[in-house]
Amino acid sequence: MRTRFRFSIAELIPIAVALLASFPLHNNDLWWHLATGRWIWMHHAVPRDDIFSWTHYLGAWVDNEWLSELFLYGVWNIFGPTALIVARALIFTGLALLLRTWMRVMRQPRLFLPAIAGAVIVSHHWWEIRPSVATLAALLIMMIVIERARLGVDRLWTIPILFLVWANTHPGFFFGLVILVCITVACLLDPLLPGWKRSTRGALRASRMAIVTAAAAVATLINPYGLRVYEQQFAIARNPLYRRLLDEWMSPPLWIAAIAVAAILVALIRVKRIPLSRLAPLFGSALLSLTAIRFCEYLGWVAIPLALTVLPRLRLPASRATAAAHLGVAALVSLLFLLPNDRIEPMRYPCGCDAQITPRDRLFNRLSWGGWLIWRRNLATFIDGRCSGQRLFFGYALAENGQALQRFDQWRIDTVLVSRTEGVSRQLLAAPSWKLVCDDGTALLFRRNGIPGPPASLTPVRRR
């Protein structure tokens, strides 16, 4: 008997995702993550204070991404930098497969094509190999486990284990815990809303979810820092000025905000046709994406797929559905050629001037170059991408906006490495007390002709 080979056009999607994720490394934070992983590997311990900056601006550092950093450094150390590019392609392919599994568990397999297209369009500019991808994967895994519980497959006991790993991988675990609490509340409210679509089915029961949520909350405390693992989330939330000054915490562009609002409106219009257990992650992800551009990936991978399940079904004939699927795949693959082809240009980081900096220098550096200087040059930096609204960050911003000479006197800075387009470079070029000693085409290196007085507030910190 002849066996027919059945091929679904959806099988091409993970391949397209892998291609879209196969571009050179260019994330500025990657370098200090690698340096931290290297430090953990060498010292067999997690960092508990600021080990990289001479200003000691972090104080007692809570590194709740240590497990991710150890993984990243392990990949780099064993296989080299190319392996990180391959790992990123595999990670996002894995996310696509998790999304497809989620859509199938929700009995909406045909919606995988528009769901992955939405995820790509909204979040592709954030596709990097960074700890935040752990939160995307954990959210999708959690939603798959919960949906399978609604179908009677009880794997809810795996959720506390998931949060144990999550809390040591990325601070986004706090958002996941909030969503889990909301789903538990939804299960409690389910009997009070008889006209709504049921959430509590199969193994998904309110009492069971309450136990699982409590166990997950306890599991987050199993980490090297205990309760302090929650500090960063609240510190950033209480610092609106910091969020307004740093680009990744700024409000999303209008088109992303419009998609988020549309997802919320669709859910509100058809609120009785979606279980409350799905409304919580939909509203949570969409609302979070409205607060900062860095959260748009949650909109793409969680809110948009859930919003699509609420839309009225389009009953197309099979031939038209197949044609639409082919068109969707063609549009998705074409993004590979239409989107900017990001590369690590030779001019992206200091490519010569950094070699003239010594460990004895009191260095002021561009924030986005801090991780690079730590990883490649093993230099003690003034500031880097680990900052989360500390006082020094605002001094850095003031120096960039006209107060460089005053601040450098206060901090006794004797060496400055900045880009030629920054406000600091324009101020120093016009200052007789500063001398330009290097210009490598990307960076300008300045040295002071003398050091005025004792330091006002900063004290050098010995490197470990």
NORDAQUI-V292280 format. One record per pair of residues at least 4 apart in sequence whose ideal C-beta (glycine too) atoms are under 6 Angstrom apart, sorted by the first residue. I is the first residue (numbers start at 1). J is the second residue. D is the distance in Angstrom with one decimal. If there is no record, write none. Layout:
i:I j:J d:D
i:I j:J d:D
This chain:
i:9 j:325 d:4.6
i:9 j:329 d:5.6
i:10 j:112 d:5.5
i:12 j:329 d:5.5
i:13 j:96 d:6.0
i:13 j:116 d:5.4
i:14 j:93 d:4.7
i:14 j:96 d:4.8
i:14 j:97 d:5.9
i:16 j:332 d:5.2
i:16 j:333 d:4.9
i:17 j:92 d:5.3
i:17 j:93 d:5.3
i:17 j:96 d:4.4
i:18 j:89 d:4.4
i:18 j:93 d:4.6
i:19 j:336 d:5.4
i:20 j:336 d:5.6
i:21 j:88 d:5.2
i:21 j:89 d:4.4
i:21 j:92 d:4.1
i:21 j:127 d:5.5
i:22 j:89 d:4.8
i:23 j:342 d:5.3
i:24 j:343 d:5.0
i:24 j:344 d:4.9
i:26 j:342 d:5.2
i:26 j:344 d:5.2
i:27 j:128 d:4.1
i:27 j:130 d:5.9
i:28 j:368 d:4.4
i:28 j:371 d:5.8
i:28 j:385 d:5.9
i:29 j:371 d:5.9
i:29 j:385 d:4.4
i:31 j:371 d:3.5
i:31 j:372 d:4.8
i:31 j:375 d:3.9
i:32 j:371 d:3.4
i:32 j:374 d:5.3
i:32 j:384 d:5.5
i:32 j:385 d:5.7
i:33 j:69 d:4.7
i:33 j:72 d:5.5
i:34 j:72 d:5.7
i:34 j:73 d:5.4
i:34 j:76 d:5.9
i:34 j:375 d:5.3
i:35 j:374 d:4.5
i:35 j:375 d:4.4
i:36 j:69 d:4.5
i:37 j:69 d:3.8
i:37 j:70 d:4.9
i:37 j:72 d:5.4
i:37 j:73 d:2.8
i:38 j:73 d:5.1
i:39 j:43 d:5.9
i:40 j:70 d:5.4
i:41 j:73 d:5.9
i:46 j:63 d:5.9
i:46 j:66 d:4.8
i:46 j:224 d:4.7
i:47 j:51 d:5.0
i:47 j:61 d:5.5
i:47 j:63 d:5.3
i:49 j:60 d:5.6
i:49 j:61 d:5.6
i:50 j:56 d:4.8
i:50 j:58 d:4.0
i:50 j:61 d:5.4
i:51 j:464 d:5.0
i:52 j:374 d:5.0
i:53 j:57 d:5.7
i:53 j:381 d:5.0
i:54 j:380 d:3.9
i:54 j:460 d:5.0
i:54 j:461 d:5.4
i:55 j:382 d:5.7
i:55 j:392 d:5.9
i:55 j:458 d:5.2
i:56 j:461 d:4.2
i:57 j:390 d:5.0
i:57 j:392 d:4.0
i:62 j:225 d:4.9
i:62 j:228 d:5.0
i:62 j:231 d:5.4
i:64 j:171 d:5.2
i:64 j:229 d:4.9
i:65 j:69 d:5.7
i:65 j:131 d:4.2
i:65 j:170 d:5.6
i:67 j:168 d:4.3
i:67 j:169 d:4.8
i:68 j:131 d:3.8
i:68 j:134 d:5.9
i:68 j:169 d:4.9
i:73 j:77 d:5.7
i:75 j:79 d:5.8
i:75 j:83 d:5.1
i:75 j:84 d:5.8
i:75 j:87 d:5.5
i:76 j:84 d:6.0
i:79 j:83 d:3.3
i:83 j:87 d:6.0
i:84 j:129 d:5.4
i:87 j:129 d:5.9
i:88 j:129 d:4.0
i:91 j:133 d:5.5
i:95 j:136 d:5.9
i:96 j:116 d:5.8
i:98 j:140 d:4.1
i:100 j:112 d:4.9
i:101 j:144 d:5.7
i:102 j:140 d:5.8
i:102 j:143 d:5.7
i:102 j:144 d:5.1
i:103 j:108 d:5.0
i:103 j:109 d:5.7
i:103 j:111 d:5.4
i:103 j:112 d:4.6
i:104 j:109 d:4.9
i:105 j:144 d:5.7
i:105 j:147 d:4.4
i:105 j:148 d:5.7
i:106 j:147 d:5.7
i:106 j:309 d:5.9
i:108 j:309 d:5.2
i:111 j:115 d:5.4
i:111 j:308 d:4.8
i:113 j:325 d:5.7
i:113 j:328 d:4.4
i:114 j:308 d:5.8
i:115 j:305 d:4.0
i:115 j:308 d:5.7
i:117 j:328 d:6.0
i:117 j:332 d:5.4
i:118 j:300 d:5.8
i:118 j:304 d:3.9
i:119 j:123 d:5.8
i:119 j:300 d:3.9
i:119 j:301 d:4.9
i:120 j:124 d:5.3
i:122 j:296 d:5.4
i:122 j:299 d:5.5
i:122 j:300 d:3.5
i:123 j:296 d:5.8
i:123 j:297 d:3.9
i:123 j:300 d:3.9
i:126 j:297 d:5.0
i:131 j:170 d:4.2
i:132 j:170 d:5.8
i:134 j:169 d:4.3
i:134 j:170 d:4.6
i:135 j:170 d:4.9
i:135 j:172 d:3.1
i:136 j:301 d:5.3
i:138 j:162 d:5.8
i:138 j:166 d:4.7
i:138 j:176 d:5.9
i:139 j:176 d:5.9
i:139 j:302 d:5.8
i:145 j:155 d:5.1
i:145 j:158 d:6.0
i:148 j:153 d:4.1
i:149 j:154 d:5.9
i:149 j:156 d:5.4
i:149 j:202 d:5.8
i:149 j:203 d:4.3
i:149 j:204 d:4.2
i:150 j:201 d:4.6
i:150 j:202 d:5.0
i:150 j:204 d:4.7
i:151 j:202 d:5.3
i:152 j:202 d:3.7
i:152 j:203 d:5.9
i:154 j:203 d:3.7
i:156 j:212 d:4.9
i:159 j:212 d:5.2
i:159 j:216 d:5.4
i:160 j:215 d:4.0
i:160 j:216 d:4.7
i:160 j:219 d:4.4
i:162 j:166 d:5.9
i:163 j:167 d:6.0
i:163 j:216 d:4.1
i:163 j:219 d:4.5
i:163 j:220 d:5.4
i:164 j:219 d:4.2
i:164 j:222 d:5.6
i:165 j:169 d:5.9
i:166 j:173 d:4.0
i:167 j:173 d:4.6
i:167 j:220 d:4.0
i:167 j:223 d:5.3
i:167 j:229 d:5.9
i:168 j:223 d:5.1
i:171 j:232 d:5.3
i:171 j:233 d:5.7
i:173 j:220 d:6.0
i:174 j:233 d:4.8
i:179 j:280 d:5.7
i:179 j:281 d:5.1
i:179 j:284 d:5.3
i:180 j:213 d:5.2
i:180 j:216 d:6.0
i:181 j:213 d:5.8
i:182 j:280 d:3.6
i:183 j:277 d:4.8
i:183 j:280 d:5.1
i:184 j:209 d:4.3
i:184 j:210 d:5.6
i:184 j:213 d:4.7
i:186 j:199 d:5.3
i:186 j:276 d:3.3
i:186 j:277 d:5.0
i:186 j:280 d:5.8
i:187 j:199 d:5.6
i:187 j:200 d:5.2
i:187 j:206 d:4.0
i:187 j:209 d:5.0
i:188 j:206 d:4.7
i:190 j:199 d:4.9
i:190 j:200 d:4.6
i:196 j:272 d:4.9
i:197 j:273 d:5.8
i:197 j:275 d:5.0
i:199 j:275 d:4.1
i:199 j:276 d:4.9
i:199 j:277 d:4.0
i:200 j:204 d:5.6
i:200 j:205 d:5.6
i:209 j:213 d:6.0
i:223 j:229 d:5.1
i:225 j:229 d:4.9
i:231 j:235 d:5.8
i:232 j:388 d:5.5
i:235 j:388 d:5.8
i:236 j:388 d:5.4
i:236 j:389 d:5.9
i:239 j:389 d:3.8
i:242 j:389 d:3.4
i:243 j:249 d:3.8
i:245 j:397 d:5.5
i:248 j:294 d:4.3
i:249 j:292 d:4.7
i:250 j:293 d:5.8
i:252 j:256 d:4.1
i:252 j:257 d:5.2
i:252 j:293 d:4.7
i:252 j:296 d:5.5
i:256 j:296 d:5.1
i:257 j:290 d:5.9
i:260 j:286 d:4.5
i:260 j:289 d:4.8
i:260 j:290 d:5.3
i:260 j:299 d:5.4
i:263 j:286 d:4.7
i:263 j:303 d:4.9
i:263 j:307 d:3.9
i:264 j:286 d:5.0
i:266 j:307 d:5.0
i:266 j:310 d:5.5
i:267 j:282 d:5.3
i:267 j:310 d:5.7
i:270 j:310 d:4.7
i:274 j:278 d:5.2
i:274 j:279 d:5.8
i:274 j:310 d:5.1
i:278 j:306 d:5.4
i:279 j:283 d:5.8
i:280 j:284 d:5.9
i:281 j:285 d:5.8
i:281 j:302 d:5.4
i:282 j:303 d:5.3
i:282 j:306 d:4.1
i:283 j:287 d:5.8
i:285 j:298 d:4.2
i:285 j:299 d:5.8
i:285 j:302 d:4.1
i:285 j:303 d:4.0
i:286 j:299 d:5.9
i:286 j:303 d:4.2
i:288 j:295 d:4.6
i:288 j:298 d:5.7
i:289 j:295 d:4.6
i:289 j:296 d:5.1
i:289 j:298 d:5.8
i:289 j:299 d:3.7
i:298 j:302 d:5.3
i:299 j:303 d:4.8
i:300 j:304 d:5.8
i:316 j:320 d:4.3
i:316 j:321 d:4.5
i:334 j:338 d:5.8
i:335 j:339 d:5.3
i:344 j:348 d:5.5
i:346 j:351 d:6.0
i:347 j:441 d:5.9
i:347 j:442 d:4.5
i:349 j:372 d:4.8
i:350 j:354 d:4.0
i:350 j:443 d:3.9
i:351 j:440 d:5.3
i:352 j:440 d:3.5
i:353 j:438 d:3.9
i:353 j:440 d:4.8
i:353 j:443 d:4.5
i:353 j:445 d:3.9
i:354 j:377 d:5.4
i:356 j:438 d:5.7
i:356 j:445 d:6.0
i:357 j:361 d:5.5
i:357 j:379 d:5.8
i:361 j:415 d:4.0
i:362 j:412 d:5.8
i:362 j:413 d:5.4
i:362 j:414 d:5.0
i:363 j:382 d:5.6
i:363 j:415 d:4.9
i:364 j:382 d:4.7
i:364 j:413 d:4.6
i:364 j:416 d:4.7
i:365 j:369 d:5.5
i:365 j:370 d:5.7
i:365 j:381 d:5.4
i:365 j:382 d:5.3
i:365 j:417 d:4.8
i:366 j:418 d:5.1
i:366 j:419 d:5.9
i:367 j:383 d:5.3
i:369 j:373 d:5.8
i:370 j:381 d:4.3
i:370 j:383 d:5.8
i:370 j:384 d:2.5
i:371 j:384 d:5.3
i:371 j:385 d:5.2
i:372 j:376 d:5.7
i:373 j:377 d:5.0
i:373 j:379 d:4.5
i:373 j:381 d:5.5
i:380 j:463 d:5.6
i:383 j:387 d:5.8
i:383 j:396 d:5.5
i:387 j:393 d:4.9
i:395 j:407 d:5.8
i:398 j:403 d:4.4
i:399 j:403 d:5.6
i:399 j:404 d:4.5
i:399 j:407 d:4.4
i:399 j:424 d:5.9
i:400 j:423 d:4.8
i:400 j:424 d:5.8
i:403 j:407 d:5.2
i:404 j:408 d:5.9
i:404 j:424 d:4.7
i:404 j:427 d:4.3
i:405 j:431 d:5.8
i:408 j:413 d:4.0
i:409 j:452 d:5.3
i:410 j:456 d:4.3
i:411 j:458 d:5.1
i:412 j:451 d:5.6
i:412 j:455 d:4.6
i:414 j:448 d:4.7
i:414 j:451 d:5.8
i:415 j:447 d:5.7
i:416 j:446 d:4.2
i:417 j:443 d:5.6
i:417 j:445 d:5.4
i:418 j:422 d:4.6
i:418 j:424 d:4.8
i:418 j:425 d:5.0
i:418 j:444 d:6.0
i:420 j:425 d:5.6
i:420 j:444 d:5.4
i:425 j:444 d:5.0
i:428 j:434 d:4.4
i:428 j:446 d:4.8
i:433 j:449 d:5.3
i:434 j:446 d:4.9
i:434 j:448 d:5.7
i:435 j:447 d:5.6
i:436 j:446 d:5.8
i:437 j:445 d:5.4
i:437 j:447 d:5.2
i:438 j:445 d:3.8
i:439 j:444 d:5.5
